[in-house]
Amino acid sequence: MRVSAQYVRDILILAGIVVFAALLLTLALYGSVQSPHVLLRSYGLISSGPVGGWVLAAQDHSVITALWSLLPVTLFTLGPLVMAVRYPMRRVRLFAVVGTSWLIAGILYGVATWI
């Protein structure tokens, strides 16, 4: 299975959109926070998607107990990404699912640490 140049271009566009949308979401959710440290940490968590949840679970030594929320979100994010290689005609729709679920996972773990 060979990854085309258009796939790489599309994944870079998706990454740029996710990073920009994460910035907008961070400013919308945490714009009134006075500390730049909290703002940057929140941006990092929202833009990291499900990876942020895995890191937070590993820091708390609770990966096993957090699997019920980590696995479905991670599979729902990475599954369509892998499927986009196999089904190039559905790539745009699959990338939309990936980007949306990535941001939802970031918000899920970012807001959970803020509360």
Secondary structure, DSSP 8 states (H G I E B T S, - for coil): ----HHHHHHHHHHHHHHHHHHHHHHHHHHTT---HHHHHHHHHHHHHTHHHHHHHHHHTT-HHHHHHHHHHHHHHHHHHHHHHHH-GGGHHHHHHHHHHHHHHHHHHHHHHHH-
